[in-house]
Amino acid sequence: MSTSSEQQPGPAGVGSITDVPGIRVGQAQRAGDGWLTGVSVVLPPPGTIGSVDVRGGGPGTHETDALDPSTMVPTVDAVALTGGSAYGLAAAGGVQRWCEENGRGFPVPGGVVPIVPAAAIFDLGRGGDFSARPGAAMGYEAALDAAGGPEGADVVRGNTGAGTGATIGAGQFKGGLGTASVRLGGDNAHIVVGGLAVVNAAGVPWQPGAAAPTVGEGLNTTLAVVATNAVLTVAQAKRTATAAHAGMARALNPVHTLADGDTIFALATCTEALVPHPVVPVASLIELQSAAAEAVRLAILDGIAQAVAVTTPAGTLNPFPAAAQGPI
């Protein structure tokens, strides 16, 4: 798998999902010889709870039903974001294998069953070979990468991981992977919310008064993970994922279309308690959910800004013009 110079370090001041203590990100990708795709894995500490909200009309997902607040298992062992459309969901099996080898999963008689929800973007054929897509081996490599780096390591952005083959504007411009973090204020300054986004959207960066682009030939999906060190229930994580979609809508136009599979996962490591507002206790949770939306917005714009041009047998993809991206 390639780890090319097209991977970009993070810009100053934007932050990273790995600013949330215990959250690690690993990536694997391949570019060239017909390939332009990859996998990104978010590896949280044991005991992390999670949920999900799917808003797009064309999702490709795995194990999302297990994240409903009414189901049996509240914890998540890893989240896999992958290229390859529905085929690429096989990458989750490789992440599960890494988790099983390391004793991570829901205990059952005889072993563990790792809970690894996943979601895929459509990037089939963008490297020139329609059959060149992630599988279990690439998922395993991304999990190894996540586990092998130091805690708090910055996330490599741009044409990397699941963002390797991403586009925006329905296939007209190069998309990518971005990340950001937001810290709450006042008595909750110890709470961090991070976002990671794979931007493969029908839309382009939202600008006031600008019309949505016309439909192109590319198929789409924007994926995101928000993570926090706050103590949340699964139901609160579900509502946080829902609230975070506001950040996607503030970043992209159009969004949540029938041609997108827009999905946001929410993770809570549950190490720091929210300090309730003295008059309106729920206000602290609302602040956290607003921060989740902002972290997603920033991560999406970061992914677009960090994307670099790529040429394959399928054609050339250039970044969205910087002058039209607007300020992050």
N, C-alpha and C positions, 0 to 999 in steps of 0.2 A: 504494500500500500504506500502511496506517495505522501510525503510531508513536504510540500513544495514551498518555494519562497513566496508564493501568492498568499500565504497565511499572514495575517496582519496582527501586530500587537494592539492592545486597547488604547484609545485616546485618553489623555489626562482628564480627570474629572467626571467621566461617565460611570466608572465602576464596573463591577462584574458580579454575576450570580454567585461566584465563589467568595464574595465578601460576606456571605452568610456562613458562619462557622460550620464546618463539617461537610459542606457541599463541594463535591468534586465533579469535574467535567472531563470526559475523555472523547477523543475523536479518531476516526480512521477514514481514509478516503483513497480514491484512485482516480487519476486523470491521465489521459493518453491511451493509445491503442484501443480506441472505441469507448473508453470509460470517462465518465464525468459524474461522479456520485459519491456518497459517503454516509457515515453514521455518526451521530453525536449521542453520548450517553451522559445523563445526569445521575450521579451516584451519591445518594444521601446517606447520612449515618443510620445505623440500625435504630428502629423504633420510629422513624419518620412516618407521619400520616399523610395521606394524599387524596385528592379528588380531581375532577376534570369537568370541563364544560365545552361541548362541541357545538359550534354555531354555523359552520359552513355546510353547504348543501351537497358536497361530494367528499366526505371524509374517508380516509383509509386508516383504521384504528385496530388495536389489539388490546384486549383486557380492560377496556374502559368501563364495562358494566361492573367490574369488580370494585370500582372506585365510588360507586353510589353509596351515600350515607346509610342506606338501609341494608347493606350487605354485611357479610360476616367478618371479613378481614379489613382492619382499618389502615394497615401499614403498607408502604411501598418500598421495594428493595432497590429499584432503579427505574428510570424512564429512558426509553430509547426513541430517538427521533431519527428517521431514516429516509434516504432517497429510495427510488425504485417502485413507487406506487404500492399497490397491494402486494406485489412480489417481494418488495423490500422488507415487509413486516417479518419475514423469516429471520431478520437480524436479531429480533427479540429473543429467539432461541439461543443464540450465542451468548447474549447477556445473561439469560437464565442459567446457562451452563457455568459461566464464571461465578455467579451467585451461589449455585449449588456447591461448587468446588470449595467455596469459602464459607459454607455453612450459613448462608443468608437466605431466609425464606420463612414461610409459615410452617411451623412444626407439624408433622404428620407422622403416623407410625412408619418407622423405617427411614425417615429422612426429613427433608424440607421441600416445600414447593415455593420457589421464588415468585413474587408478585412483580412483574415487569410489564407495565402498560407501555404501549408504543403507538406512534402515529407516523404516517408517511407522507412525503410530498411526491408530486409527479415530476420526474426528471428523465423518464425513459427516452432513450435515443439521443439525448443531448450531447453525448460524447461521440455519436456516430454508430454505436452498436446497441440496438434495442434490448438485447439480452444481457448487457453488462449492467448488473444491478446488485445491490448489497444482499448478502446472505448471512448465515449464522457465523461464518468465519470472520466477517468484517465486524459484526456485532460484538463478538468475543474480543477482537483486537481493541475496539473502542472502550470496552469495559476494563481491559488490562491497562489501557492508557489512563483512564480515570483513576484507577486504584494506584497506579505507579507514581503519580506526581505528588509533590508536596501539598499539604493542605493550604488553601488560600491562593494557589497558583492562578495567575490570570488566564483567561480563556483566549485562545487564538481565534481571531475573527476573520470574516470575509469568505474566500473560496475554500472553506474547510468543513470537514465533517458533513453533516446533512445539508450544509449550504453550498457544497462543491458544485452541484448542478442546478442550483436555484436560479430562477429568473423573476422579474417583476414586469408589470405592464403586459400580462398575458403572453410572456415569451419574448418581449421586445428588448429588454435590458437585463443585465446581470444582477441577480440578487445575491444574498449571502447570509452568513450567520453573524448575529450581533448579541451583545449582552450589556447590562447596566445594573445599577443598584441605587436604592433610595433608602435613607435613614429617617425614621420618624423623629419628631421633635419633642421638646419638653420632658415630661416624666418618662416618656417612652423612647428616649434617645438611644437606648440599648437595643432597640428593635431594628433589624435590617430586613429589607425586602429586595430580592434580586430577581432579575428577569433574563431569560435567554430566548432568542427568537431565531427561527429559520424562515427567511423571508422569500417566499416563492409565490407571489401574489398576482392575482388578476389586476390589482390596483397599482397605483404609483403613490409617492408621497403626497399627502393631502395638503392642498394650498387653499386659502380663503378665496372663494369665488371661482375656483378652477373647475371645469367640467370633468367628469370621469372619463377616462380614455375609452375609445371604442374597443369592442371585443377583438382579441387577437387569436392566433392559432394555439397558443400555449395553454396547457392545463396547469392547475394552480393549487395552492394551499399555503397558508402561513401557520406555523406551529410555534408554540411558546411554552416555557416552563417558568412559573414564578415560585420562588422559595423564600421562606422566612424562618427565623429562629424563634418566633413567637409560639406560645402554646395555643393551639387551635383544636377544635373538634373536627371530625370529618365533615360535618354539616357546615361549619364555618369555613373550612377549606373549599368546599363546593361553592359557597357564596363568594369567596375570594376569587376563584377562577372565573365566575360569572362577571364580577365587577371588573376584572382585568381585561375583559374584552373591550371595555371602553377605550383602553389605550390603543388597541388595534384599530378601532374606528377613528381615533384621533390621528393616527399615523398614516393610514392608507385610504385611498378612494379609487374604486369602490371596495367594499369589504363584506364578508359573510355572504357571498353570492352563491348561486347554485353551482358555479364552476370552481368554487374554493372548498377546501376541507378544513377551514379554520378551527383550530383546537388549542385550548390552553389547559395545561396541567398545573395544579397547585400543590406544593409540598410544604409541610411545617415540621421542623425538627423538634419543636416543643421543648426548648431549653430555657426560654425566657418568658416570664409571665407579662402580659400587657397590664399596665397600671390603668385602672378604669378612671374615666373622667369623674370628678367628684359630684357633678350635678346630673350628667347624662352618661351613665356608665358605658353605653354602647358606642359612644363617640370615638373611643380609642380603636375599636374594631373597624369603624367606618374609615378612620384615618389610615389604618393599615390597608384596607381594601382600595382606597384611593391611591396609596403608594404603589400597590400592585399594578394598577392601571398605568401609572406613570412609568414604572419600571419596564412594562411591556412596550409602551410607546417609545421610550428611549432605546430599548434593545432593537426594535424594528428599524428605527432610523440609523442606528449604529451599523446594523447589518447591511443596509443599503449603501451607507457611506464607505464601508470597508471593502465592498466588492470590487474586484479588478477584472479587466477584460480577459476573455478567454476565446481561443479559436480552436475548433475541432472540425472533423469532416462534416459535421452537421451545420457549420457556419460559425460566425463570430458574434459574440455577445459583449457589448460594451456597457460600462456602468451607466446608471441614470445620471444625466448631467448635473454636476455639482451645484450649478447656479439655480437649478430648479428644486433642489432637495430641501432648501430652507434650513434655518438654524435648528440644531438639536436642542 
